Amino acid sequence: MSLESLYIVLTAGFIAVSCGLVGAFLILRKMAMLGDAISHAVLPGIALAFLISGSRDNLIMLLGAALVGVLTTVLIELLHKKARLQEDASIGVTFTWLFAIGVILISAYTDNVDLDQECVLYGEIAYVPLDLWQLANGTNLGPRPLYVSAGLLLLIVLFVWRGYKGLTISTFNPDYATALGISTALWHFGFMGLVSVTTVVSFESVGAILVVALMVAPPATAYLLTGKLKKMLWLTVLFAFATAGGGYFLAVWLDGSIAGAMATAAGLYFALAFAYTRLQASSRNKPLKATAASPTHGA
Amino acid sequence: MDKFFAFFSFTDPNVRLVTFGTMFLGLSTAAVGSFAFLRKRSLIGDAIAHAILPGIALSFLFFQSKNPFLLMGGALVSGWLAMVSIEYISNKSKLKPDTAIGLVLSVFFGVGILLLTHIQHTGIGNQAGLDQFLFGKAAAIVKQDLYAYGIIAFLLLAVILLLFKEFKLLSFNPDFAQASGLPVQSLRFVLSTITVLAIALGIQSVGVVLMAALIITPSAAARAWTERLSVMMLLAGGIGAFSGLVGSYISFTAPNMPTGPWIVMCLSCIALASLFFSPRRGVLAKLLQQRKNRIKIVSENLLKALYHLQEQSDFQNRHFTEGDILEQRSFSQGDFHTALKKLKKEFWIMPITEKNRFQLSEKGVEEARRVVRLHRIWEMYLTERMRLKADHIHPNAETIEHIITPEIEEQLLEELGYPKKDPHESPIPYKA
């Protein structure tokens, strides 16, 4: 494995783990499609910030995106609660509208913007090794996206670690959380902000829709295999890394998009885990009949 | 303005193709989308739109041709597979439907992207233009496409017209449909098939990501205006077609503007405007109604406060200041003044300007007596019939006094035998 492939796999791995950890809570909060909506809806935020600042990596942009993400959830809730539009339709109307605004903004300034539709859809993780971070004196520190994705991972691990109690209680038992004086609304919006930040950082590498694959598939696979949260989070980390590695080799083998291959790999792991649980379920059912029958045999 | 006429005269054959193409697609997807919307399956539509991509890529890999019918066949198969997978995963595991939708959507799309990039990199056949499925190719519709889409769209609409009653029953009450002997399974199959087909058609005009809008948004907009399915479908179809027209016009006047996103933009604006401003179900109408109710309640409470003040002075004193009223009962500032204005306008209270005081008019006294009467007979009812203690009944009566209709009032009075005093020994004021 060359150094360049290592850079790509590591960056992809960091992003996959970040998305997976966030996604685990998205799934448990029954908000997978809300995550999907946010991942599309941050596009106008990214486009605007990019048009104004002319660069893709700054803190203002991250904060702006987090804000747009939170706004998306507010808008969805507004349509759902105030306009009494059913929830699935509220999500659909909101994210397509915001995404359309994003694409229009990008096409309006298509000449001077290094941000195109294909990049929006499936990212450019293959270019990771080219985007080097050099100090003023010329020292080469390695690819910049690697640092960015590592920073994202650090942020998310810190959030999950320090906020474990609030996050879990507000996820599983909102009423109990309220009784304990934990603000469920604050956790809700804080978490949505985190989802938006994760999306924006991952956007560049894997694009809008494959972020969703990384957010949903590894934790869903882990959730199939265990009912315990901590074990689920560790399994998610495992599957996320496996997704990054397997995806990379699949992409090299088929000469295709790395992000697409990662989603494919994640889907394959899920299919295997699903088949395994189905087999287990059916074999658990059969011995049950056998054991029920055996005492009569013995007697 | 020149461009306006150039566009709407439809002399340019290209304009004609694009405009009629997008209008056709908008109309048929919106009509089919109504059922998905009513069955609360609109996000499954989003998933199918994404899941069509690998089918198109595989069909191209297999046949090496861009024949629209062959590509549609591939799209149909993978769209179907996605729909079945979503149902299988959410039925046979502990994963929730939203997780299953997100999973299938993103994984199928990922496979599609992988295959598409594989095709591009290996340069098999004449692949240029396949990626137009991603973003839509409204601006590049050619005659052959238009005929193919026209035939399919016509078939879809024909099926909907023929099976309208059956689909309607299936959408609103599947259990009843089953019980009344309809072939529910086959109907579901037909409905799913035309949904997948409609989606496969629609992504030609707006692309994979925005496809959800063509299904959901016209119905969401139309639903705000009507309670009837047939009207809703017609409206949704009209909105879909109109947005197609607007989208093509905008990309005609500004060539670097994409058609698809502008179609969606137009759809969304219509939907948001409908949801907020429709006279019956709109947010604004509801807010206004709520405000009207609140002011009515505050005015009634104000009248009641004036009546109580009179009562306390044994009906000797009839002129009171704002301060007196606020001392008797607390009101929020804004509502208090609005209600005061309303009462003056209806001549229920009369200002005595030089003293800065108010007096109830004859009509006002009558209204105040009505509210107080309702309050006190309800308190009687609660103690007499519900056996509640006298110190528990006041808050309940505070609410119900604004709701009781004259008919219920009459019934209550008869039931209680026209009592003279309420449980707190206050006299019940009857109509003069």
Interface residues (C-beta under 8 A of the other chain):
Chain A: I27 K30 M31 A32 M33 G35 D36 H40 L79 K82 A83 R84 L85 Q86 D88 A89 I91 G92 V93 F95 T96 W97 F99 A100 I101 V103 I104 S107 A108 T110 Q117 E118 L121 Y122 A208 I209 L210 V212 A213 M215 V216 A217 A220 Y223 L224 L250 A251 L254 D255 G256 S257 A259 G260 A261 M262 A263 T264 A266 G267 F270 F274 T277 R278
Chain B: F37 K40 R41 S42 L43 G45 D46 H50 I89 K92 S93 K94 L95 K96 D98 T99 I101 G102 L103 L105 S106 V107 F108 F109 G110 V111 G112 I113 L114 L115 L116 T117 H118 H121 T122 D131 L134 F135 V209 L210 A212 A213 I215 I216 T217 S219 A220 R223 A224 N256 M257 P258 G260 P261 W262 V264 M265 S268 A271 L272 L275 F276 R281 G282 V283 K286
